[in-house]
Amino acid sequence: MIKNKTSNSLRGAVPLSHLFLRERVRPGDRVVDATCGNGHDTLLLAQLVGPEGRVWAFDVQEEALTATRELLSGEGLSGRVELLRAGHERLAEFVREELRAVVFNLGFLPGGDREFVTRPEHTVAALEQAAGLILAGGIITVCIYTGHPGGPEEGEAVARWGAGLSPKRFNVWSSRQLNRPATAPYLVLVEKSG
Ligand SMILES: C[S@@+](CC[C@H](N)C(=O)[O-])C[C@H]1O[C@@H](n2cnc3c(N)ncnc32)[C@H](O)[C@@H]1O
């Protein structure tokens, strides 16, 4: 069984994204973590793809890559993950394979330097590249935080991008927790249908 501290609760956007990732990602798959931060999403992806799979994990701060490297190493999973100190807006430069999933967890690293916050123009550029690489039946998950400066604008940019995708090729969902404040994180889920 794949262990994860959020596995039994659906409080928040991240556990909901993990539910979809567990449903879709299979051993041997190629996947991307577009914002690895402390490595929790990368760890789940590394577990799901198994020894034959591959994970590319992006972040712009060394602190995040170090935390992710240590987490993976503690679980003996470093070998299946390529850590990249690069902005996700360069995704297609580093990844040329078809992907089962691309994971975005926007905002800033909790407890870290808020200078390294995700930005709408980079996020949308990366989403566009992710949509070009994703397999039919593959998913893009985007956890969105609107409680910090720039967060609402980033959420709107993601919504505009998602709304513009052809319904013949993509299914685009937005999931909010109705019994939490309007600023609670929410999930945008994109599935490539054909
Ligand atoms: C909310 S944190 C991610 C949390 C992470 N997924 C986890 O499981 O711990 C957002 C991360 O995005 C990173 N980031 C900001 N701009 C970025 C960019 N252009 N490309 C990749 N990562 C970026 C930040 O450095 C930060 O670590």
The ligand as an SDF file (V2000), in Angstrom:
LIG
                    3D

 27 29  0  0  0  0  0  0  0  0999 V2000
    2.9780   25.5820   -2.6630 C   0  0  0  0  0  0  0  0  0  0  0  0
    4.6700   25.2560   -3.0200 S   0  0  0  0  0  0  0  0  0  0  0  0
    4.6280   23.5980   -3.6300 C   0  0  0  0  0  0  0  0  0  0  0  0
    4.3910   22.5580   -2.5770 C   0  0  0  0  0  0  0  0  0  0  0  0
    4.8260   21.1730   -3.0000 C   0  0  0  0  0  0  0  0  0  0  0  0
    4.0970   20.6340   -4.1170 N   0  0  0  0  0  0  0  0  0  0  0  0
    4.8510   20.1730   -1.8540 C   0  0  0  0  0  0  0  0  0  0  0  0
    4.3080   19.0620   -1.9860 O   0  0  0  0  0  0  0  0  0  0  0  0
    5.4520   20.4890   -0.8280 O   0  0  0  0  0  0  0  0  0  0  0  0
    4.9580   26.1630   -4.5240 C   0  0  0  0  0  0  0  0  0  0  0  0
    6.3630   26.0010   -5.0740 C   0  0  0  0  0  0  0  0  0  0  0  0
    6.4030   26.5710   -6.3790 O   0  0  0  0  0  0  0  0  0  0  0  0
    7.7210   27.0050   -6.6030 C   0  0  0  0  0  0  0  0  0  0  0  0
    7.7480   27.8850   -7.7810 N   0  0  0  0  0  0  0  0  0  0  0  0
    7.5160   29.2080   -7.8800 C   0  0  0  0  0  0  0  0  0  0  0  0
    7.6320   29.6100   -9.1580 N   0  0  0  0  0  0  0  0  0  0  0  0
    7.9530   28.5080   -9.8860 C   0  0  0  0  0  0  0  0  0  0  0  0
    8.2100   28.2660  -11.2720 C   0  0  0  0  0  0  0  0  0  0  0  0
    8.1380   29.2440  -12.1640 N   0  0  0  0  0  0  0  0  0  0  0  0
    8.5190   27.0180  -11.6480 N   0  0  0  0  0  0  0  0  0  0  0  0
    8.5880   26.0050  -10.7450 C   0  0  0  0  0  0  0  0  0  0  0  0
    8.3630   26.1720   -9.4250 N   0  0  0  0  0  0  0  0  0  0  0  0
    8.0380   27.4060   -9.0020 C   0  0  0  0  0  0  0  0  0  0  0  0
    8.0990   27.6750   -5.2840 C   0  0  0  0  0  0  0  0  0  0  0  0
    9.4930   27.7870   -5.1610 O   0  0  0  0  0  0  0  0  0  0  0  0
    7.4630   26.7150   -4.2780 C   0  0  0  0  0  0  0  0  0  0  0  0
    8.3920   25.7800   -3.8120 O   0  0  0  0  0  0  0  0  0  0  0  0
  1  2  1  0
  2  3  1  0
  2 10  1  0
  3  4  1  0
  4  5  1  0
  5  6  1  0
  5  7  1  0
  7  8  2  0
  7  9  1  0
 10 11  1  0
 11 12  1  0
 11 26  1  0
 12 13  1  0
 13 14  1  0
 13 24  1  0
 14 15  1  0
 14 23  1  0
 15 16  2  0
 16 17  1  0
 17 18  1  0
 17 23  2  0
 18 19  1  0
 18 20  2  0
 20 21  1  0
 21 22  2  0
 22 23  1  0
 24 25  1  0
 24 26  1  0
 26 27  1  0
M  CHG  2   2   1   9  -1
M  END
$$$$
